[in-house]
Amino acid sequence: MRKKLFYLLVVSLIFVFLIGGGLIAQAKQPEVRFGYINWPGVTVKTQVAKLLLETLGYKVEAIQLQVPATYKALSTDDLDVFLGGWIPTMLTYLRPYFEDGTIDKLAVNLNETVYRNAVPKYVWDAGVHSLADLDQPEFRDKFDLNDDGQPEFYGIEPGNEGNKIDIDAIENDTYGLGDWDFIASSTAGMLSQVKKAAKNEDWIVFLGWKPHWMNIEWELKYLKDPERIWPEPGQEVVWTLSRTGLHEDMPNAYNFFKQFKVTPAWQSNWIYEYTYAGNEPEDIAETWIKNHLDAVDVWVYDIKSVNGDRARDVIRAKYE
């Protein structure tokens, strides 16, 4: 009887050890949950950060959502990080979350941006230099007209703040645009319309931004905005946004995001490789990391892997 009890005790201890070891192993792999929008720049940028964190031992999930859903999920702790917070353009969506303290502005990851309505250079050369010029009699009917004879703006994904700026301008008759129509599509859908128009030098007005390969592919001009419905060029920056409490829960990952900053040239290249050359985001990210380990060294300065190793060494062991 004693021998049987002894064996039972040994088996129980082994079971407890295995379960406990599993829990400890699980505890050693914290999870980072990215939200991202189907914008080429933030899609590839998220993949770059995702691959680096996975190399450091993190479990990483990237979840594609629309803009309002992304911010809502951050505020309810269902996401940890978003790398595409364009500010001040997105403040209409973000201000309530900043005020109630459920989303944090962690760090600027991209500056030197432009975001506003654009036209091809041949439209500019014909005299359209400002949003105030669009509805002038000599210009308005040269743009795409819908079945009701209304000139059209082209935008991107529904819910985007840039779309909202144009829609509000139409609703408020700003610049006399009250009888214009706004076409919300997707980035790819909008750019296909730009490509079609540019091929025949047809007139089109749409949402443009830098960095993006559209500025390399076509000669574009960004319209002046005397009423200042758009942020001034140079004032727009892209923030890394996080849920409140990330610093306390994952200080190592938090410090990585504080140091994660990209240049317009890098992001323009990512966008080109993804949407123009047709490469997969993960492949683009992996190739970029291999060719830019010095930049990655800066991002991971004083950062550790999940196992406590120096991040620089772990990443170089994989990518060199």
N, C-alpha and C positions, 0 to 999 in steps of 0.2 A: 504493500500500500504506500509505504514511504517512497519507494523507488518510483511508483507511478506518479505520485505527487511531485517528486523531484523533476521528472520528465515534463510534466505539465507546466511546472514553473519555468523550466528552461525554454520550452516552446513559447510560453507567454512573453518571456523576456525578449526572445528573438523577434517575436511579432511586434512588440512595443518598439524595439530598436529600429526595425525596418520601417514601421509607420513613422516613427519620430524622425528617422533619417530622411524619409521622403518629404516630410513637412519642412525640415531644415533646408533640404535641397530646393524645395519650392520657394521657400522664403528668400533664398539667395538669388532668385530671378525676378526682380521687380518688372512690372509691365508699364510701358509707355504707350498711350493711346493717342495717335494723331488724328485730327480731323483735317480734311483737305477738300477744296473745291476743284471741280474739273477745269482748272485753269492750268495751262502748260507750265508756267513758271513755278507755281506752288506745288504742282504734282511732282516735278522732278526734284525740286528742293526738298520736299518731304522724303523722297526716296534716298537722297544723299544722307540726310540725318538718320533715317531709319537703318540703312546699312551700317553706318558707324556705330549706332547704339546696339544693334544686334551683334556686331563684332565684339563689343565690350561686354556681352553677356545678357543684355536686356531682352525680354520678350517684347516685341513691338507689333502693334496693330495700326493700320492706316485705314480710316473709314471715310468714304466719299459722301459728302452731304451738300445741300444747298447752304447759302450764307446764313439765313436766319436759324436753320436747324443746327448749324455748327456752333453758333454763339450760345444757343439755348443749351446744347449738350455740354459745353464748357462750364456754363453757369451752374449746371446740376451735377457736376463731377462725373459725367458720363464720358467726357474726353479730358485729356491732360493738356494738349498743346495744339496750337494752330499757327502756321508759319506765314499766313497771308493776310494779316490785319492792316489793310490800307487805311491810313489815317492822315488827314481828317475826313476823307471821302466816306468812310463807313461809320462815322460817329453817330449818325442817326440811329443805327442799329445798336451800337456799342455803349452809348452814353448811359442808358439805364443800368447796364451791368457794371459799369465802372462806378456808378453812384451807389449801388447797393453792395459793392465789394465782392461780387461773385466771379469776376474775371479780372486778371492782373495783366498790365502791360509789362512784359518781362524785359524785352530789349528790342532795339531797332535792328533788323537783320538785312535791310536793303534801303539805301537812300538814292538820291539823284533820279527820281522818278517823275514822269509826266502822265497825267490821266485826264482826258477831256475829249470833246468832239473833234474829229479830224476829217479832212477832205484830201483827195489826191491833189498833187501840185498843179495839175492843169485846171482844176476848179479854182484854186487860189489865184492862179495867173489870170483867170477870167474876171477876177474882182471880188471873190468871196473870201474875205480876210477875218471876219468876225461872225459870231452867232447872230449879231444884229443884221448882217447882210442876207441871211438865208431866206427871209420872207420878202425881200425886195422884189417888186414885180418883174424886174429883168432877170431874176435868178430862180425864183421858187419853182416854176414849172419845168425847169431843166432837170430837177431831181426826179428820182423814181416816184411815180404816182400810183396810188392804189386804185381800186375799181370805182371809188367815189371821187377820184380826182384830187385826193389829198397827198401832198408831198410826204415822204417817209424818212424817218430816222431808223438806223439799224443799231440794235443793241445786242447784248449777250444773254447769259442765263437769267431766267426770271428770278427776281428777288435781289439781284445785284444792285448796289447802291448807285453805281453809275447810271443804270437804267432809270432809277428813281429820280435822279437829278433831271434827266431829260423829260420824264413823264410829268414831273412837277412843273417844269417850264411850260409844257403844253397845257396842263390844267390851269395854270396861272396866266396864260397868254404872255409869258415873258418873251421879249424880243418879237412879239407878234406871232408866236408859234402855236396859238390856240387851235388852229385848224390843220395842224400837222398830225401825222399818225406815227406811232412808235411800234417798231417790230422787234419784240424780244425773241431771241433765238438761242444761239450758243456761240461760243467763241469761234468754233470751226464753221458754223453756219454763217455767221456774220462775215468772216474772212473770205468765204467762198463767194459771197456777194461782192466784196471789194475786188477780188480777183477777176470776176466776170466784168465788173464795171471798168476796171483799169485796162483790161484788154482792149476794150472798144472806146476808151475815154468817155464813158458814160458818167453822169454826175451822181455822186453818192456822198452822204454824210453819215458818220458812224462813230462808235466809241473807239478811241485809240489810246495807246499807252506805251510808255517806255519804262523798262526794257522789253523789247519784243522783236521777233524777226520781221514783223510787218514793216518796220522802219528800214530794214535792209532790202526787202523785196520790192517795195514801192517807194516812190518819192511822196512823202506825206507832209501836210501842214496842219498844225494844231490851231484851231480857231481862237481868236481873241475873245475875251469874255468881260466886257465892260461892266456888266451887272454883278459879276463875281458870284455866279451860281456854282462854279467849280473852284476848288482850291488853286491857288497860284502855283505855277510850275516851280518845283524846288521845295515847296512846302509839304508835298505828299511824300510820306515814307511808309515803309512796310514793317510792321511790328510782329514779333513773336508774342503771342498771347497765350496765357495759361490759366488753368483753373486756380482759384485761390487755394493755398495750402500745398502746392507742388514743392515749394522750397523746403517745407518741413518734412514732407513725405519722402522726397527723393532729391536731397541736396546736391548729390553728384550730377544727376541728369540736369537739374536746374542750372548748375554752374556751366555745364556744356552749352545749354541754350543761351545763357548770358553771353557766351563767347562766339556763338555761331552767327557769323556775318558774311554776306556774299556781296560781290560787286555786280554792277549792271552788266558788265561784259560777260561774266560767268553765266548769269541768268539768261541773257539773250542767247548765248550759245546753247544752253539747255533747251530753251524753247524752240530754237531752230532744229536741233537734233530730234526733238520729240514730234513736233507738229509738222515740220517741213520735210525732214529727212526720213521720218517714219520709224525711228528707233524706239525700243521699249524703254520706259523710264528707269527701270532697274539696271539695264545695260548701260544707259547713259551715265547713271550715277556711279556705277562701278568703274567705268573707264575714267571718269573725271577724278575720282578719288585716287586711282593709281597714278594719274598724271599731276596731282596737286597735293602731294603728301606734306609739303612744307606749309601750305595753307591749313591743312587738317591739323598739323602740329600746334598751330595757334589756337584752334578751336578746342583742343583737348589738353591744353596746358594745365597742369596740376589736377587733371581728372584721372580717376581710377576706373579700372574695369570692375564688374560685379565681384570678381574674385580678389580684388585688391591690388592687381598688377597695374603698372603704369600704362595709361591708355595709349600713349604714343608707341610704346613697344608692341603692344598687342595688335594695333592697327597696322604697323609696318611689317610685322611678322606675316600678316595675311596679304597685304597689297604690294609689298616691295618685290 
